[in-house]
Amino acid sequence: MAAQHRQQATPAGHRTPPVHTDPRDVPLEAALVALGDPVRRSLVRELARAGEWERSCGSFDVPVTKTTLSRHFAVLREAGLLEQRDAGAKRLNRLRRTEFDARFPGLLDLVVNEDEGG
């Protein structure tokens, strides 16, 4: 079982496809670190409400720069929480809830149902 896989090659001129980590290969510590940041928890909550492939990277209202937001998405991908795919000029996001729940039952429920103030 490979820990990571690449999306299919993109046409010339497009950005490099994201690398995804299979949740089965993620240690608990990495999952907890990824979910330990309040911005990343906010992204996870928004994705949980969005459904399949409905949120582009630029549609999240978080108080960070574009570069920092990209890093947050990378951390979530590396922890097996996020899958991304390119759709034209947009990069769409999907929470890998089913796969992540199979690896860490109940952990995402704690984050998604967390009180925004806490």
C-alpha positions in Angstrom: 0.0 0.0 0.0 1.5 3.3 -1.0 1.3 6.2 1.5 0.9 8.8 -1.2 -0.4 9.1 -4.7 -0.4 11.8 -7.3 -3.3 13.0 -9.4 -3.1 12.4 -13.1 -0.7 14.7 -15.0 -2.0 18.1 -15.8 -1.6 19.9 -19.2 1.5 22.1 -19.6 1.2 25.4 -17.8 -0.9 24.1 -14.9 0.3 23.9 -11.4 1.7 20.7 -9.9 -1.0 18.3 -8.7 -1.2 17.9 -5.0 0.2 14.8 -3.2 -2.3 13.0 -1.0 -1.5 10.8 2.1 -3.8 7.8 2.7 -5.4 8.2 6.2 -4.4 4.6 6.9 -0.8 5.7 6.9 -1.2 8.7 9.2 0.1 8.4 12.8 -2.2 9.7 15.5 0.3 12.4 16.4 0.2 13.8 12.8 -3.6 13.8 12.9 -3.7 15.6 16.2 -1.1 18.2 15.1 -3.1 18.9 11.9 -6.3 19.3 13.9 -4.5 21.3 16.7 -4.5 24.6 14.8 -7.7 26.7 15.0 -7.5 27.8 11.3 -7.3 24.2 10.2 -10.2 23.2 12.4 -12.2 26.0 10.9 -11.4 24.7 7.4 -12.3 21.2 8.4 -15.7 22.4 9.8 -16.5 24.3 6.7 -15.6 21.4 4.5 -17.8 19.1 6.6 -20.7 21.3 5.9 -19.9 21.8 2.2 -20.3 18.2 0.9 -18.4 16.7 -2.0 -16.1 18.9 -4.1 -17.9 22.2 -3.5 -15.3 24.4 -1.9 -12.5 26.1 -3.8 -9.4 27.2 -1.9 -10.2 30.9 -2.4 -13.7 30.5 -1.0 -12.6 30.2 2.7 -12.9 33.3 4.9 -9.9 32.8 7.2 -7.6 35.5 8.6 -4.4 34.3 6.9 -2.4 35.1 3.8 -2.8 33.0 0.6 0.6 31.5 1.2 -0.3 30.5 4.8 -3.7 29.1 3.7 -1.9 27.0 1.1 0.4 25.6 3.9 -2.7 24.8 6.0 -4.2 22.9 3.1 -0.9 21.0 2.7 -0.8 20.0 6.4 -4.4 18.7 6.1 -3.5 16.7 3.0 -0.4 15.3 4.6 -2.6 14.2 7.6 -5.0 12.4 5.3 -7.8 14.8 6.0 -8.1 16.5 2.7 -8.3 15.6 -1.0 -7.8 18.2 -3.6 -8.4 18.3 -7.4 -8.0 20.9 -10.0 -11.1 22.1 -11.9 -10.0 24.7 -14.4 -8.3 27.6 -12.6 -9.8 26.4 -9.2 -8.5 23.9 -6.8 -11.4 22.1 -5.2 -11.4 20.5 -1.7 -13.0 17.4 -0.2 -12.9 16.3 3.4 -11.9 12.7 3.4 -14.4 12.0 6.2 -15.2 8.4 5.5 -11.6 7.4 5.1 -10.4 9.4 8.1 -13.2 8.2 10.3 -12.2 4.6 9.5 -8.7 5.3 10.8 -9.6 7.6 13.8 -13.3 6.9 14.7 -14.9 9.9 16.4 -12.0 12.3 16.0 -13.6 14.4 13.2 -16.9 14.5 15.1 -15.2 16.2 18.0 -13.8 18.9 15.6 -16.9 19.3 13.5 -19.1 19.6 16.5 -16.7 21.9 18.5 -18.2 25.1 19.7 -16.7 27.9 17.6 -15.7 29.8 20.8 -13.9 26.8 22.3 
